[in-house]
């Protein structure tokens, strides 16, 4: 094995630790070095549990004085898809100032025009969520097309998620097209019978058996406590209820019944996905959405069935996110997380089934499990609920957002705040500013979360990729590199880097648009489109050339490079993976 001049790092795969010998480290000459990882599954390797890798990283020093930049970068520029928001953020704040927590906005009547969508994209929206509970399928399709036009014509990178309604009891009609204020002492009639016209104080439910097992004296909660009623009379399958706690009655609000402080377990069983949900999913597949959030998941098989169905209907990969919003889902959390492509913590509905004081601990546990299993996690519901009506959030809401960022959640989601709220754009700016501040504070205070990731790969190449990414992030943090570049076909190595939550931003270069959109939900990852080749040096030179020409990468910037691009000429199944460190000159 050839030994080059420079520094030597010995990486012990069994513990994921790096021993670095910096005796001859010089950033000026180190920048053009090409470290190499040498992998050998020896007897020593096979005897180590959970390992399979012991690697020697050697840094060789190239005598050239700089990378070669072409005279005309316009051709390269057209091949590099850096979205306009990330580019502007890079110019303004530099690498370490880039926001890493992703922001999800629910699209509704308050923000559905092309102009409003563009302002949300400029404000930092990474994913647009469409709640299929509301509006028509045609309306949703039109919004999806508007977002895709913005991406194509204005240079944004906004992914699209549809959120299924799920088979839960909810309101079809409550006498108003918008929210209704419910006054204490008012008496309302709840029925499953079809209502013709608009009847005051009358609510139509979507399921004829909604009142089964319900008794006089039970409590009826709207959306987990937005308003509370007491059942004062049961007439066949209908209920007459008196408001005991005034509040807001939203369209298509959900019901839950309580008795003696406990949730009433009703005997009916509804399928997780209704016929309407399947029709919505088909529509989403046709429109080319990037994610489907599955409501009221109680079992991992439900997620697997949907993923199988999608694979038969779409050539494009579509991520399936499981929404955790029931006690049953918490009991089977590990299996559900493993089966899904991501998790949404729906705290509103979850808070109906478990005591409110348990929500913070449950949120933290779900976030940790998702990170261990390398699945993105979104914290949702009531983050800035007061901003549906008021221009300033409560201090408690800001603290709640800060805690989710501190827990390293991949994404934060606005629901009614953006969909029907009066101050959706301002709510988004609050999320962005709070995320930036908390990320900066965590970095300054050296609060990097010490994660010993659970091994998720089974085959040797996958385990190698995990160990390389664990090592790469530790190196990046210890060396203080400005950024991490990863060249990836399917996004796996980018997600493994993200799981370790490095200080440096991750730029993921891929030649597949579906991979780019999927990575849009990963913490700290800025996905870019690039025509990848088998030549890692050519890929690196091309991307740095364009970014330098754009003025977002400058002289002296240090970059750690990771790649899983496999040369077609290699006959073996072992992935061609490497680590390099470069300094732009």
C-alpha positions as MATLAB code, in Angstrom:
seq = 'XXXXXXXXXXXXXXXXXXXXXXXXXXXXXXXXXXXXXXXXXXXXXXXXXXXXXXXXXXXXXXXXXXXXXXXXXXXXXXXXXXXXXXXXXXXXXXXXXXXXXXXXXXXXXXXXXXXXXXXXXXXXXXXXXXXXXXXXXXXXXXXXXXXXXXXXXXXXXXXXXXXXXXXXXXXXXXXXXXXXXXXXXXXXXXXXXXXXXXXXXXXXXXXXXXXXXXXXXXXXXXXXXXXXXXXXXXXXXXXXXXXXXXXXXXXXXXXXXXXXXXXXXXXXXXXXXXXXXXXXXXXXXXXXXXXXXXXXXXXXXXXXXXXXXXXXXXXXXXXXXXXXXXXXXXXXXXXXXXXXXXXXXXXXXXXXXXXXXXXXXXXXXXXXXXXXXXXXXXXXXXXXXXXXXXXXXXXXXXXXXXXXXXXXXXXXXXXXXXXXXXXXXXXXXXXXXXXXXXXXXXXXXXXXXXXXXXXXXXXXXXXXXXXXXXXXXXXXXXXXXXXXXXXXXXXXXXXXXXXXXXXXXXXXXXXXXXXXXXXXXXXXXXXXXXXXXXXXXXXXXXXXXXXXXXXXXXXXXXXXXXXXXXXXXXXXXXXXXXXXXXXXX';
ca = [
       0.000    0.000    0.000;
       1.447    3.336   -1.029;
       1.990    5.885    1.708;
       1.782    9.560    0.815;
       2.929   12.606    2.668;
       0.423   14.230    4.978;
      -1.572   13.353    8.087;
      -2.786    9.935    9.027;
      -6.153    9.063   10.517;
      -6.826    5.601   11.858;
     -10.531    4.830   12.019;
     -11.666    1.984   14.222;
     -14.975    0.795   12.820;
     -16.013   -1.162   15.895;
     -16.468    2.005   17.935;
     -16.834    4.636   15.252;
     -13.968    6.706   16.693;
     -11.199    8.540   14.874;
      -7.605    8.862   16.042;
      -6.016   11.794   14.203;
      -2.299   12.474   14.059;
      -1.986   16.181   13.157;
       1.804   16.448   13.333;
       2.136   17.535    9.720;
      -1.295   18.996    9.081;
      -1.199   22.121    6.930;
      -4.511   23.481    5.678;
      -2.857   25.127    2.698;
      -1.476   21.938    1.252;
      -4.070   19.678    2.834;
      -6.816   21.138    0.694;
      -5.831   19.328   -2.461;
      -5.081   16.044   -0.761;
      -7.079   12.987   -1.707;
      -7.670   10.822    1.352;
      -8.397    7.201    0.657;
     -10.366    4.668    2.677;
      -8.989    1.128    2.516;
     -11.558   -1.492    3.522;
     -10.795   -5.097    4.348;
     -13.324   -7.479    5.895;
     -10.623   -9.538    7.631;
     -10.872  -12.138   10.378;
     -10.456   -9.334   12.898;
     -13.406   -7.577   11.292;
     -15.674  -10.562   11.266;
     -15.080  -11.090   14.963;
     -16.411   -7.692   15.921;
     -20.091   -7.446   16.565;
     -21.944   -4.727   14.672;
     -18.823   -3.729   12.808;
     -17.435   -5.398    9.759;
     -15.029   -2.534    8.989;
     -11.613   -1.328   10.022;
     -10.397    1.462    7.781;
      -7.183    3.385    7.321;
      -7.611    6.910    6.021;
      -4.557    8.438    4.393;
      -4.273   11.980    3.137;
      -1.970   12.541    0.199;
      -0.840   16.008   -0.799;
      -1.213   17.069   -4.412;
       1.462   19.399   -5.717;
      -1.000   21.342   -7.858;
      -1.812   24.846   -6.657;
      -5.515   24.831   -7.330;
      -8.531   23.285   -8.985;
      -9.136   23.970  -12.628;
     -12.127   26.203  -13.358;
     -13.546   26.441  -16.862;
     -13.817   29.769  -18.582;
     -17.493   29.400  -19.334;
     -19.488   28.236  -16.314;
     -22.892   28.782  -17.864;
     -23.071   25.211  -19.148;
     -22.083   23.868  -15.719;
     -24.504   26.246  -14.016;
     -27.406   24.874  -15.996;
     -26.532   21.380  -14.779;
     -26.442   22.351  -11.082;
     -29.779   22.747   -9.332;
     -29.095   24.997   -6.347;
     -32.398   26.499   -5.285;
     -32.638   30.277   -5.049;
     -33.421   30.357   -1.311;
     -30.377   28.285   -0.315;
     -28.170   30.321   -2.627;
     -29.318   33.588   -1.061;
     -28.909   32.167    2.447;
     -25.362   31.083    1.621;
     -24.477   34.547    0.328;
     -25.927   36.262    3.390;
     -24.876   33.982    6.244;
     -22.164   31.660    4.970;
     -21.995   27.935    5.556;
     -22.487   27.845    9.315;
     -25.380   30.304    9.145;
     -27.537   28.027    7.030;
     -30.718   26.806    8.681;
     -30.729   23.026    9.148;
     -34.241   22.369   10.494;
     -36.738   21.918    7.649;
     -40.043   23.808    7.577;
     -43.373   22.360    6.439;
     -46.374   24.585    5.661;
     -49.958   23.406    5.312;
     -51.560   25.015    2.275;
     -55.119   26.276    2.601;
     -57.414   29.139    1.624;
     -55.092   31.729    3.195;
     -52.065   30.831    1.072;
     -53.094   29.024   -2.105;
     -52.453   31.611   -4.846;
     -49.223   31.477   -6.858;
     -48.098   34.752   -5.288;
     -48.768   33.541   -1.742;
     -47.035   30.227   -2.406;
     -44.011   32.063   -3.777;
     -43.788   34.216   -0.647;
     -43.868   31.087    1.526;
     -41.121   29.509   -0.598;
     -39.016   32.653   -0.259;
     -39.699   32.566    3.480;
     -38.110   29.141    3.819;
     -40.873   26.591    3.144;
     -39.173   23.283    2.279;
     -42.289   21.109    2.042;
     -45.855   22.076    1.144;
     -48.452   19.902    2.886;
     -51.945   19.427    1.528;
     -54.498   18.179    4.055;
     -56.962   16.053    2.087;
     -59.588   16.569    4.809;
     -60.343   19.960    3.342;
     -61.270   21.339   -0.093;
     -61.863   19.336   -3.254;
     -59.495   16.975   -5.024;
     -59.447   19.350   -7.995;
     -58.388   22.207   -5.720;
     -55.491   20.150   -4.363;
     -54.363   19.163   -7.874;
     -54.288   22.794   -8.934;
     -52.199   23.776   -5.904;
     -49.731   20.954   -6.629;
     -49.346   22.220  -10.200;
     -48.734   25.760   -8.962;
     -45.947   24.554   -6.672;
     -44.324   22.544   -9.457;
     -44.469   25.585  -11.768;
     -42.757   27.680   -9.087;
     -40.000   25.089   -8.834;
     -39.511   24.968  -12.594;
     -39.872   28.652  -13.431;
     -38.546   30.417  -10.336;
     -35.799   28.029   -9.211;
     -37.320   26.849   -5.912;
     -37.012   23.383   -4.405;
     -40.293   22.774   -2.560;
     -41.446   19.190   -2.069;
     -45.143   18.273   -2.011;
     -46.836   16.131    0.626;
     -50.443   14.999    0.743;
     -51.939   14.021    4.095;
     -54.734   11.455    4.015;
     -57.947   12.087    5.901;
     -58.082    8.688    7.561;
     -61.139    6.788    8.765;
     -61.991    8.705   11.901;
     -65.229   10.246   13.067;
     -65.337   13.885   12.087;
     -67.711   16.686   11.206;
     -69.140   16.896    7.696;
     -71.144   20.048    8.322;
     -71.626   22.342   11.306;
     -73.627   25.080    9.628;
     -70.751   27.252    8.457;
     -68.086   27.014    5.720;
     -65.476   28.274    8.194;
     -64.827   28.025   11.917;
     -67.634   28.634   14.415;
     -67.353   30.093   17.917;
     -69.062   27.784   20.409;
     -70.490   29.576   23.428;
     -70.691   28.033   26.871;
     -74.214   26.800   27.702;
     -75.303   26.515   24.071;
     -77.047   23.249   23.103;
     -76.070   21.433   19.896;
     -77.568   18.471   18.058;
     -75.162   15.836   16.668;
     -76.495   13.470   14.000;
     -75.353   11.232   11.166;
     -78.481   12.018    9.124;
     -78.018   14.005    5.953;
     -78.706   17.688    6.553;
     -80.336   19.681    3.760;
     -79.354   23.304    3.862;
     -77.892   25.014    6.902;
     -79.330   24.299   10.329;
     -78.008   26.326   13.281;
     -76.565   24.404   16.226;
     -76.688   21.168   14.212;
     -73.669   19.016   13.403;
     -73.557   16.253   10.794;
     -71.111   13.411   11.526;
     -69.543   11.240    8.836;
     -70.294    7.848   10.436;
     -73.707    6.490   11.405;
     -72.334    4.587   14.393;
     -70.556    7.569   15.933;
     -72.679    7.422   19.107;
     -72.348    3.680   19.768;
     -71.408    2.912   23.401;
     -71.932    6.578   24.365;
     -73.967    7.368   27.481;
     -75.661   10.448   28.899;
     -73.097   12.327   30.990;
     -70.129   11.476   28.731;
     -67.950   14.309   27.482;
     -67.565   15.045   23.766;
     -64.296   16.799   22.850;
     -63.830   18.626   19.570;
     -60.306   18.361   18.132;
     -58.898   17.191   21.446;
     -60.315   20.057   23.481;
     -60.892   23.022   21.168;
     -64.430   22.869   22.593;
     -66.083   20.509   25.104;
     -69.681   19.282   25.369;
     -71.634   17.144   27.800;
     -74.079   14.565   26.407;
     -77.435   15.482   27.919;
     -79.732   13.281   25.794;
     -79.389   10.321   23.446;
     -82.136    9.995   20.819;
     -81.721    6.785   18.806;
     -78.311    7.314   17.179;
     -78.275   11.089   17.693;
     -76.926   13.138   20.595;
     -78.018   16.374   22.185;
     -75.069   18.044   23.893;
     -74.470   21.144   25.989;
     -71.265   23.167   25.661;
     -69.368   23.161   28.948;
     -66.127   24.690   27.676;
     -66.401   27.264   24.905;
     -63.997   27.352   21.993;
     -63.530   27.115   18.246;
     -65.353   24.581   16.080;
     -63.324   24.062   12.887;
     -64.627   22.498    9.659;
     -64.185   18.701    9.589;
     -63.214   18.709   13.259;
     -62.674   15.316   14.922;
     -64.719   13.818   17.780;
     -63.580   11.980   20.881;
     -65.636   10.823   23.851;
     -64.495   10.686   27.484;
     -65.964    9.088   30.613;
     -64.605    9.515   34.125;
     -61.420   11.076   32.785;
     -60.689    8.237   30.356;
     -61.124    7.911   26.605;
     -64.186    5.837   25.697;
     -63.059    2.844   23.620;
     -65.808    2.383   21.049;
     -66.225   -1.036   19.458;
     -66.473   -0.076   15.809;
     -63.429   -0.653   13.620;
     -62.807    1.540   10.614;
     -60.090    0.859    8.025;
     -57.009    3.086    8.214;
     -57.559    4.189    4.607;
     -61.100    4.884    3.402;
     -62.230    4.663   -0.251;
     -61.796    8.443   -0.393;
     -58.221    8.111    0.872;
     -57.371    5.605   -1.879;
     -58.815    7.958   -4.488;
     -56.772   10.833   -3.022;
     -53.638    8.666   -3.091;
     -54.226    7.785   -6.749;
     -54.610   11.474   -7.518;
     -51.400   12.280   -5.650;
     -49.493    9.600   -7.555;
     -50.768   11.001  -10.846;
     -49.714   14.531   -9.867;
     -46.243   13.326   -8.844;
     -46.241   14.189   -5.124;
     -43.084   13.487   -3.119;
     -44.589   12.299    0.186;
     -47.818   10.753    1.423;
     -48.582   11.148    5.130;
     -50.775    8.316    6.382;
     -53.221    9.244    9.129;
     -54.110    7.110   12.157;
     -51.555    4.367   11.537;
     -51.879    1.616   14.146;
     -49.777   -1.131   12.595;
     -46.632   -1.435   10.472;
     -48.428   -3.662    7.951;
     -50.684   -0.751    7.025;
     -47.612    1.234    5.999;
     -46.118   -1.699    4.079;
     -49.383   -2.255    2.198;
     -49.474    1.364    1.067;
     -45.819    1.276   -0.019;
     -46.483   -1.891   -2.014;
     -49.500   -0.279   -3.650;
     -47.495    2.821   -4.592;
     -44.732    0.693   -6.099;
     -47.270   -0.894   -8.474;
     -48.710    2.465   -9.517;
     -45.694    4.764   -9.743;
     -42.212    4.495  -11.233;
     -41.191    7.465   -9.096;
     -40.300    6.750   -5.436;
     -42.831    8.358   -3.079;
     -42.058    8.488    0.633;
     -44.698    7.231    3.061;
     -44.779    9.016    6.409;
     -46.678    7.436    9.289;
     -48.541    9.839   11.563;
     -48.265    8.903   15.225;
     -51.527    9.997   16.799;
     -52.861    7.101   18.860;
     -51.973    5.007   21.880;
     -51.940    1.881   19.710;
     -49.321    3.464   17.421;
     -47.109    4.204   20.439;
     -47.285    0.562   21.506;
     -45.964   -0.518   18.087;
     -43.747    2.506   17.497;
     -40.507    0.684   16.649;
     -42.103   -1.491   13.968;
     -43.984    1.452   12.460;
     -40.859    3.603   12.291;
     -38.877    0.832   10.604;
     -41.632    0.218    8.029;
     -42.109    3.879    7.124;
     -40.006    6.447    5.270;
     -40.539    9.013    8.007;
     -42.718    9.972   10.963;
     -45.024   12.866   11.771;
     -45.730   13.445   15.464;
     -49.351   14.617   15.333;
     -49.457   16.021   18.844;
     -53.012   17.310   18.594;
     -54.691   13.939   18.056;
     -52.075   12.145   20.142;
     -52.942   14.433   23.049;
     -56.506   13.128   22.922;
     -55.405    9.581   23.722;
     -52.628   10.126   26.257;
     -52.392   12.553   29.191;
     -51.262   16.012   28.128;
     -48.316   15.979   30.535;
     -46.907   12.937   28.695;
     -46.656   14.703   25.320;
     -43.190   16.302   25.814;
     -41.540   13.046   26.874;
     -43.270   11.069   24.115;
     -42.182   13.642   21.521;
     -38.575   13.357   22.671;
     -38.680    9.556   22.615;
     -40.176    9.396   19.105;
     -37.616   11.891   17.816;
     -34.770    9.846   19.295;
     -36.031    6.545   17.865;
     -36.452    8.064   14.406;
     -32.913    9.381   14.481;
     -31.556    6.029   15.630;
     -33.346    4.280   12.755;
     -32.381    7.001   10.253;
     -35.928    8.170    9.511;
     -36.877   11.865    9.259;
     -39.302   13.115   11.889;
     -41.653   16.105   11.772;
     -43.023   17.742   14.908;
     -46.541   18.938   14.104;
     -49.683   20.461   15.597;
     -50.196   23.711   17.489;
     -46.618   24.969   17.308;
     -47.792   28.569   16.913;
     -51.531   28.046   17.296;
     -52.226   31.546   18.588;
     -51.012   32.986   15.287;
     -54.125   31.679   13.575;
     -55.693   34.866   14.964;
     -52.906   37.001   16.431;
     -49.757   38.499   14.856;
     -47.444   37.545   17.733;
     -46.955   34.075   19.213;
     -46.977   33.395   22.922;
     -43.601   33.025   24.588;
     -44.575   29.467   25.537;
     -45.095   28.630   21.844;
     -41.649   29.958   20.953;
     -40.175   27.863   23.769;
     -42.012   24.818   22.394;
     -40.531   25.387   18.940;
     -37.082   25.859   20.459;
     -37.335   22.559   22.306;
     -38.227   20.683   19.102;
     -35.171   22.229   17.412;
     -32.999   21.349   20.409;
     -34.168   17.738   20.117;
     -32.882   17.762   16.511;
     -36.234   17.097   14.846;
     -35.828   17.077   11.071;
     -38.826   19.312   10.463;
     -41.367   21.621   12.060;
     -44.871   21.961   10.655;
     -47.420   24.752   10.523;
     -51.035   23.600   10.270;
     -53.873   26.084   10.704;
     -51.315   28.874   11.204;
     -50.557   28.900    7.462;
     -53.666   27.213    6.025;
     -56.371   29.433    7.493;
     -54.448   31.872    9.694;
     -54.221   35.607    9.246;
     -50.433   35.688    9.676;
     -49.095   32.589    7.909;
     -46.001   34.239    6.444;
     -45.103   35.788    9.776;
     -45.590   32.433   11.523;
     -43.150   30.895    9.041;
     -40.632   33.645    9.753;
     -40.949   32.922   13.499;
     -40.155   29.250   12.868;
     -37.191   30.198   10.693;
     -35.722   32.718   13.126;
     -36.222   30.463   16.154;
     -34.647   27.509   14.347;
     -31.634   29.593   13.300;
     -31.109   30.930   16.795;
     -31.393   27.564   18.549;
     -29.085   25.865   16.050;
     -26.516   28.632   16.504;
     -26.770   28.413   20.290;
     -26.377   24.625   20.265;
     -23.253   24.965   18.133;
     -21.764   27.738   20.286;
     -22.455   25.811   23.478;
     -21.063   22.634   21.924;
     -24.330   20.878   22.592;
     -23.836   18.349   19.830;
     -25.998   15.387   20.745;
     -23.877   12.303   21.373;
     -25.619    9.655   19.338;
     -24.316    6.145   19.088;
     -26.420    5.232   16.069;
     -28.137    1.899   15.944;
     -26.891   -0.133   13.012;
     -29.571   -0.125   10.326;
     -27.631   -1.759    7.504;
     -27.477   -5.524    7.142;
     -25.361   -6.148    4.049;
     -21.648   -5.332    4.293;
     -21.748   -2.390    1.815;
     -24.548   -0.791    3.839;
     -22.646   -1.256    7.089;
     -19.558    0.221    5.468;
     -21.583    3.251    4.371;
     -22.852    3.761    7.920;
     -19.386    3.595    9.439;
     -17.928    5.912    6.818;
     -20.649    8.501    7.479;
     -20.244    8.251   11.255;
     -16.506    8.735   10.838;
     -16.914   11.544    8.292;
     -19.110   13.613   10.613;
     -16.721   13.178   13.537;
     -13.870   14.280   11.289;
     -15.864   17.249    9.978;
     -16.656   18.417   13.517;
     -13.111   17.922   14.806;
     -11.477   19.606   11.827;
     -14.045   22.390   11.609;
     -14.632   22.032    7.865;
     -16.952   24.558    6.264;
     -19.216   22.062    4.520;
     -19.771   18.441    3.623;
     -20.350   17.439   -0.001;
     -21.949   14.052   -0.669;
     -22.426   12.607   -4.154;
     -25.231   10.081   -4.032;
     -27.579    8.265   -6.378;
     -30.359    7.387   -3.957;
     -29.669    9.630   -0.970;
     -28.718    6.952    1.546;
     -25.316    8.351    2.470;
     -26.744   11.880    2.689;
     -29.342   10.630    5.181;
     -26.675    8.798    7.207;
     -24.621   11.985    7.422;
     -27.716   13.930    8.463;
     -28.483   11.408   11.203;
     -25.237   12.393   12.940;
     -26.267   16.096   12.961;
     -22.900   17.639   11.942;
     -22.063   21.278   12.600;
     -21.322   21.814    8.911;
     -24.134   21.943    6.328;
     -24.488   18.967    3.996;
     -24.733   19.548    0.249;
     -26.125   16.435   -1.438;
     -25.482   16.186   -5.174;
     -27.690   13.745   -7.048;
     -28.802   13.245  -10.628;
     -32.300   12.095   -9.680;
     -35.048   14.628   -9.024;
     -37.011   12.247   -6.771;
     -33.920   11.811   -4.564;
     -33.476   15.566   -4.428;
     -37.062   16.087   -3.289;
     -36.877   13.281   -0.720;
     -33.713   14.777    0.807;
     -35.564   18.071    1.176;
     -36.966   16.719    4.450;
     -33.581   15.730    5.915;
     -32.018   17.845    8.662;
     -29.095   19.951    7.463;
     -29.191   18.676    3.865;
     -29.326   21.028    0.879;
     -30.083   18.812   -2.143;
     -28.758   19.791   -5.569;
     -29.156   18.313   -9.032;
     -25.923   17.457  -10.813;
     -25.166   15.244  -13.788;
     -23.046   12.692  -11.960;
     -20.315   10.648  -13.610;
     -18.299    7.655  -12.420;
     -15.329    9.983  -11.928;
     -15.490   11.389   -8.389;
     -12.784   13.960   -9.181;
     -14.814   15.262  -12.118;
     -17.953   15.503   -9.971;
     -16.113   17.441   -7.264;
     -14.400   19.766   -9.715;
     -17.646   20.480  -11.547;
     -19.670   21.270   -8.420;
     -16.982   23.428   -6.820;
     -16.446   25.293  -10.087;
     -20.085   26.246  -10.360;
     -20.489   27.155   -6.691;
     -17.328   29.257   -6.799;
     -18.557   31.015   -9.942;
     -21.828   31.767   -8.140;
     -19.879   33.309   -5.282;
     -21.167   30.949   -2.610;
     -17.888   29.034   -2.249;
     -14.682   30.993   -1.791;
     -10.952   30.617   -1.493;
      -9.881   28.865    1.687;
     -13.186   27.040    2.236;
     -12.559   23.494    3.424;
     -14.855   20.750    2.183;
     -15.193   17.143    3.293;
     -16.296   14.961    0.375;
     -18.144   11.642    0.595;
     -19.427    9.599   -2.322;
     -21.335    6.386   -2.944;
     -21.426    6.685   -6.731;
     -20.518    3.268   -8.126;
     -18.455    3.089  -11.328;
     -20.196    0.962  -13.931;
     -16.908   -0.778  -14.673;
     -16.717   -2.383  -11.235;
     -17.916   -5.951  -11.314;
     -18.128   -6.404   -7.552;
     -21.209   -5.572   -5.526;
     -19.275   -3.644   -2.875;
     -20.149    0.036   -3.120;
     -17.380    2.359   -4.242;
     -17.180    4.735   -1.294;
     -14.567    7.313   -0.466;
     -13.740   10.282    1.748;
     -11.785   13.318    0.604;
     -10.986   16.688    2.121;
     -10.320   19.684   -0.091;
      -9.592   23.345    0.390;
     -10.830   25.661   -2.346;
      -8.057   27.822   -3.766;
];
